[in-house]
Amino acid sequence: MRAWRSAMRTALQDVLSLCGTIAERSFRNKKKTVKFVDTWGHLMVFLCWHKNRNNHKKRFFKIRWGGVRYMNYRIVYYVGTNLICWIILDIIYRNFKKYLPKETLARTEVLYMIFWAMVACAADIVAGVFRGYVFAGSRALLITANLCYLVALVLVAFFWAEFAQKRAWFVPKWTILHRVLRLGPLVLFLVCAVMTPVSELLFTIDADGIYHRGPGWVFHTGALVYYLVYATVVVLYQCSLEPLQIKRRQYYPLLLFFLAPTTAGVLQVLIYGLSCFQAGVTIGIVMICMANQNYVMSTDALTGVYNRQALGNLLHDLYKQTGGCRLDVFMVDINDFKIINDKHGHMVGDQLLKQTASILDEICHELVDKPFLCRYGGDEFLMLLRDSSESAAQLNAQLKNRFEEEIKKEDRMYMTVSIGCAEGICNDEAEFERLLKEADADMYTDKSAYKARKTVS
């Protein structure tokens, strides 16, 4: 126990000595400097006492301020850098956990990623502060801290790859091979981590409490690089399949996340003793947080599809194109929605809106042309296809048939929809309004036919 206190006193003295040096450079008046340093001493000196076994009285450890005995910039670097990263990550974690809806895509993955990044920061603080100190249990403490740090970094990269796959709507064709590609490197690294305390595979702690890389450190670096590259390749592949500019923009933050951790990781590998990968991860997570805010602004809160603001951004991009483009417009409306709301309540009505949006979203991801889907207002949804290879009438028939198939499933609430369509060249706002009116009129024609069939039956 005395060895632990001695190590803590030495580390604390180093930090306070550095504070005194900073204060001495900041103030010209020496008396002010001494007063500033003494204030730090009075605030922190109560941590530096120990019991005298001879007279059982408490006596304070005397801190000499006459000169800087030893300036340990390393401790300040490890504590300062990781503490700032930890605070930022903690704020984002609490904000996401409290305000991010549970239905949000990849919510669990991003929370796990932030959590393990916080674990990496905490472990790096312990490993950095006690590095080079020798006392009873110091080697076990350093092995545990460094092992937690390495495992946490790999788990951050793993959950980042999982998050990127879900956000990019990546659906693999070969499930078994995909599972091996996802979990194989993680399992291999965890085996190396479990063997490290005995075999010193990933790293070793010498008699002076100094960390040294082991022969298996390439497994750690390889796992990090693999998951970062794997996620980037998946996002690039999915981005190349999107014909709409507004949808491709969603992938840009996922691609930018790769830059900060990769740059920090390269520096950490090249400069021995530098620990900055978690700082790169923090920068990447902040970018994801900013991208999530933009995503929330352009997404309907109830259904999770795009809203009118996203539609405006899409049309703004379309109007910029010279010569215009062929545009298919589909208006989808839920039949008897007001009756369902009045009879069963608004909660059932909300579930019906979510189900309609979910079915339409699945259909959009199945189509080759990847249409744009948004909630236009109330129980109306709007779908836009640009330069489709099929006619609007053919796609309209496919939508109705696909919708009827989905409704027959056991977990679906029974409902019907009316769909109207229009097609033409869209190069300005007036032309889009004309197409929208045609699709709306066609939808009301379909709704009138539905009411007529309902009356006859």
N, C-alpha and C positions, 0 to 999 in steps of 0.2 A: 504493500500500500504506500509506503514511503517512497518507493521508486516511482510510482505513478505520480505522486505529488511533486517529486523533484522534476520529473519530465514536464509536467504542466507548468511549474514555476519557470523553468528555463524557456519554454516556448512563449509564455506570457511576457517574460522579461525582454525577449527579442522583439516582440510586437510593440511593447511600450517604448523600448529604446528607439525603434524606428519612428514612432510617433514623435518622440522628443527631437529627433534629427529633422523631421519635416517641420516641426514647429520652430526650431532654431533657424531654419532657412526662411521661414515665412515672416518672422518678426525680427525687426532690427534691434529693438530694445531687449537686452538680456534679461531684465527683471520680468518682463512680460512672458518671456520664454519659460523661465523657471516657474512662474505662477501657472502657466498653461500646463506644463509637465506635472507639477505637483497636483493639479486638479485631476489629471489622469491617474496619478498615483493613489490619491485618496479614493477614487472611484473603484479601482481595481485591486488595491493592496490587500483587501480583506480575503481575496482568494489565495493569497500567498503565505498564509500562516500555517504553522504546524505545532503539534504538542511537543514540549520538552519532557522527555521521560523522567528526568531527574527530579524536577520540582512540580511537574504536572501543571505548569502554567502556560498560557498561550503567549507566544511571542511572535512578532511580525518579522517577515523576511525583509531585510533592508535592501532597498533598491538604490543603487548608486547612480546619480544623474550627472556626476562630474564629467563623464565622457561616454561616448557610445562604445560599449565593450564589444558588441557583436551585432551586426545588422543582418537580419535574416530576411532578405527580400522574398525568398522562396515561400515562406509561410504566408506573407501578405498576399502574394500572387495567387496561391492556391485558395486561400480563404476568400479573398476579394472576388476573384473571377467566378468561382463556383457559387458563392453566396448570391451574387447578382443574378446569375443564370437561374438559380433555384427560386429566387423570389419571383422572377418573371414567369417561370414555368408554373409556380404555385398559383399565381393570379389567373393565368390562362386555364389551368386545370379546374379551379373552383368555378370560374365563369362558365366553362363548357359543361361541367357536371350539373350546374344549377339551371342554366338557361337553355342549353341545347336540347331540343326535344328528343325523346327516346326513339322516335321513329326516324331520326336523321340517319342518313346512310353513313356507315363506317364510324358511328359515334364511339362504339366500344374500342375499336382499334386505336383511334386517336387519343383516347383517354389512357389506355395502356402505354402508348408511346410516350406521352408526357410523364406518366408516373415513373417509368423506368429511367427517363432522362433525369428526373429529380433524384432517384436513387443513385445514379452515376455521379451527380454533383456532390451528394452527401458522402459517398464513399471516397471520392477524390480529395475532399477536404481532410478526412481522417488520414488517408494515405500520405498526403502532402505535409500535414502538420507533424506527424510522428515519424517522418522519414529521417533516418540518421540518429534517432534516439534509441538507446539500449536500456531496457529495464525488464523486470519480470513480466513475461507475456507479451513483450513488444513484437516479437517475430510472428506470433499467432495473430495479433491484431493487424499487422501490416499485410500478412497473407490474406486474411479475411477481407480487408478493405480493398486491396488490389484485385482480388478475385471477384468481389461484388461489382467493382468498377468495370472490369472487362465483360462480365456476363451482362450487366445492364446495358452497355453500349450495343452488344449484339442483339439483345432483345428490342432495343430502340429501332435498330435497322430492320429487324424482322417485322415488327408491327407497322413500321412505315411501309414496307412492301405490301402487307395485308391491306392497309388503308388505301394505298394507291390503286390496288386492284379493284377494290369495291367502288371507289370514287370514279374510276374509269370504266365501270361496268364491264370488266373483263370476264368473259365466260369461256373457260378452256374446253376444248373438244376432248382432250385426253385427260380424264380426271385422275387416274392412277399416276401417270407420269407427272402431272402437275403437282400432285401431293408430294411426290418424291423431290421435285425441284424446290418446293416451298420449304419442306421440313428437313430435308437431308442435311444441308449445311449447318442448320441449328443443332440437330442431334449430334453431329460429329463434333462441333465445338463444345457442347455441354459435356460430352464424354472426356474431351481433353481437359476441361475445367475441373471435373471431378477428380481426375488423375493428378492434377498439378500439385496439391499439397504433399503428395508422396513422391511423385516422379520429377517434380520441378519442370514440367513440360512447357508451360506457357511463360513462367517467370520464376525467379528465385530471389530470396531475401538473404543477403550475406550476414556475417556476424556483426557488422556495423549498422545494420538496419537499412541498407541501401538496396533499392530495387534493380534487378538486372533482367533483361529479356532472356527467355529460354529458347530452346531450339524450335518449339512449337508455336512461337508468336505469329508465324505466318498463317496458322489456322484462324487466329483472331482477326488479323488484317484481311485475310481472304474472305471470311464470313461477312465482314462489314462491306467490303467492295462488292461482293456477290449480290447482297440484298439491295444495295443502292443502285447497281447497274440493272438488276432484274426489274426493279420497280420502274426505272426510267425507260427501259425497253418496252414494257407493257404499256406505259402511258403514251409513248411515241407511236406504238402500233395502233392503239385506240384513237389517238388524235388524227392519224392519217385516214381513218375510216369516216370521220365526220365531214360532211359536205358543207355544213353551215359554220360561218365564222364565229357566231356567238357561242356555239357549243365548243368549238376548238379553244376559245379563250379560257374555258374552265380548266383546261389541262395545263396551261402555262404556269400557274403557281406550283403544280406538282412537278413540273420539269425544273423550275428554279430551285426547289428544295434540294435538289441533287448538288448544287454548286457549293453552298456554304459548308455542309459536312465533309464533302470531298476535299475542298481546299484545306479545311482544318485538319482532316485526317492525314493528308500528304505532309503537312507541316509537322504533325506529331510524329510521323514515321521518320522523317528526315532529320529533325532536330531532337536528339535524344534528351529526355527529361521534360520536354514541353508537353503540357496537357491542355488541349484546346478543342478536342472533338466535340465535347458537350456544348461548348460555346457555339460551334457551327450548327449543331442540332437545335439549339435554342433559337438561333436566327431563322432556321428553316421553319420551326414551329410558329414563330411570330408571323412569318409569311403565310402559313396555312391559316392562321387566325384572321389575318387581313383578307385573305381570299374567301374565308367562310362568311365574313361580313358582307362582301360583295355578293356572294351566293344567296344569303338570306334576303338581301335587298331585291333580288330579281326572282325570288321564289315565292309562290303562294304558301302561306303559313299552314293552311288546313290540308291541302292535297299534296304538296311537295313538288308540283310541276311549276313551270314558269308562270309569271304574272304579266300584267299589261306593260309594266316598265321594261321587261325583257323583250316583249313584242315590239315596243318602240325602238329599242336598240337594234333589233334584227332588221326592221324596215329601214332604219337609217343607213345600215350597211348595204341593203339591197338598192336603195335609191342612188347610191354612189356609182353603181356599175353602169358603164356606158352601154347603151343599146337595150337595157333592161334584161329580164330573164323570164322564162316560162314558170308560172307559179300556179300550183293547185291549192285551192282553199277549201277546207272542210269544216263545217260548223256542226258540232255534236251537242244535242240537248236531251236531258233526261225526261222521259214521258211521265206525266202525272206527279211531278216532284212536289208541287204545292199540296196536292191531296195527301201524299205520304207525310209531308211535314205536319199538316194539320191533324192527321189521324194518329200518327205514331210518335210525333214529337221531333224537335230539332236534332236531338242526339242521333236518331235513326237517319235523319236527313244528312247529317254530317258523315255518317258511316257510308251512306250511299254515294256521296260525292267522292270520298276517298277510294271506294271500290271502283268507280268509273274512271278516276284518274289513274289508278293502278293498272286497270285493264288496257287503257289507251297507251300508257307508258310502255307496257310490255309489247304491245303491237308495234309501237314506234321503233323499239330496239330490234324487233324481228325483221322489219322491212329493210331492204338494201339501201334505199335512198335516205334513211334516217330523218323522218320529218320532225319539224318543230312543233311542240305541244305546249299550250298554255291555257290557263283558266281565263276565259274572256270576261265572265261576269255571271254571278248567280250559279245556275246549273248548266251553263254553256261553256263548252271547251272548243278551242280553235286549233286546227292542225294545218300546217303549211308544208308543202313539198316543192322543192325547187328543181326544175329541169328533170322531172321524173320520166322514166322510160315507158311508163304506162299512162293511159288516159285517166282522167278524173273519175269517169263513170265506172271503169274497171276497179279502181282503188276503192270507190264507194261500195261496190258490191263485196269486195274482199273484207272491208271493215265490218259490214253488217254480218257477214257469215262468221267472221272471227269473234265478233261480240256475242253472237248467239251460242257459239261453242263455249265461251268462258262462263256464260250465265248458267249453263247446265251443270257446272261443277258443284260439288256438295258444299263447299265452304263459301259459296257466293250467295248474296241476297238476290232474290228475283227482281229483275228490272228490265226495262226496254228503253231504247234510245231512238231518236230521230236524227238522221244525218243528211245534211245538204252539202252540195259541192259546186265549185265553179273553177274554171281554168282560163288563163289568158296571160298576156305579156304585161309584167308589172315593172314600170320604170319611174313612177311618181306616186304621190299620195292619192291623187284623184283616181288613178287606175286601180289602186288597192281598194279604195272605198267602193268602187263599182263591183269588183270581184266579191267583196264582203257582202254587199247587198244581194248579189245573185245567189251566193251560198246560203244566206239567211232566208231568202225567199224559197229556195229549194228545200231547206230544212222544214219550213212551215208547211210546204206541200206534203212532205213525208209525214209530218205530224198530223195533218188533216186526214191522210189516208189511214193512219193508225187509229184515230178516233172513230172513223167510219167503220173499220173492221171491228172495233170494240163494241160499237153500237149494235151491229148486226149479230155478233155473237152473244 
